[in-house]
Amino acid sequence: MSRRWLFGAGAATAVAALLVTSSPASANANAAAPDATAPAATPAKVSNALLHAWLRRDRAAAAKVATPSAVKSIFSYAYRAPDEFAGCVGNACRFIHTSVRVPGGLNGLLMIVSGPKVTTVYQSRHVTKPAVVAKHLLTAWQKGDRNLGLEVATQKVVTRLFRTKYDPKGVTYYFQGCTKETMGYSCAYSYDGGAMLMHLKGSVNRGYDVQSISYLAD
C-alpha cells in the first residue's frame, strides 16, 4: 500500500453523493427576468464547489471559486478525499474523514470563505520529518493561528499552547533539534528561563504530529 491515501474515483463518487451541491443554472439564461439576480454565494455552496472541482481534478473550475493559494493547497492534499461535509460555522466549512485516521486535529479540510471565494484551505498534513512538524506548530503559535496549528498537532496540544499568547517582544525561542524517544520524538525549544518540549508520535508512512507538550524550568 502507498504511504499516502491517494485520491480515487470511488472516493469522488461517494463524496459527491454526500455533500451539499448548489442547484444547476438555468439552461435558458434569457428566461430570467431582466432584473433577476443570482442567489447569494453562501460559504457552504462555495466550499462545496471547490471540493467538487478538486474531486474532478478541474483546476480551472477551482480557480473560479478559490484564490490561487487555496487552489494550490487543496490540490496538494496527501490523503484521499474526506467523506463527510461537517457544515459551516460562520465562514469556516469542514470536510472530515470518517474512515481514515490522519495526523493532527483537523481530520480533513477546513475552508475559510470570503464572499464568492475560498481564501484559505487548512489541511491535515503528511509530514515525515519531526523537525518540520515542530517548526510548523511554533510558527502557528507565533502567528496566533490555531487552525494552522491543528494541521500538525492535536486539539489538546493546540488548546494548551495557545492558552498563552505569543509575545514577539518576550523571550526568544531557539530550536534545539529532535531526539528519539519511546514511540516517537521529542523536539525542544530553549528560551531564557527554560525549555518547551514537543512530543511527537507517528511514523514515516503515517506522518508525525505533536500529541503532547511539556515544559522545563532552569
Secondary structure, 3 states (H helix, E strand, C coil): CCCCCCCCHHHHHHHHHHCCCCCCCCCCHHHCCCCCCCCCCCHHHHHHHHHHHHHCCCHHHHHHHECHHHHHHHCCCCCCCCCEEEEEECCEEEEECCCCCCCCCCCEEEEEEECCEEEEEEECCCCCCHHHHHHHHHHHHHHCCHHHHHCCECHHHHHHHCCCCCCCCCCCCEEEEEEEECCEEEEEEEECCEEEEEEEEEECCCEEEEEEEEEEEC
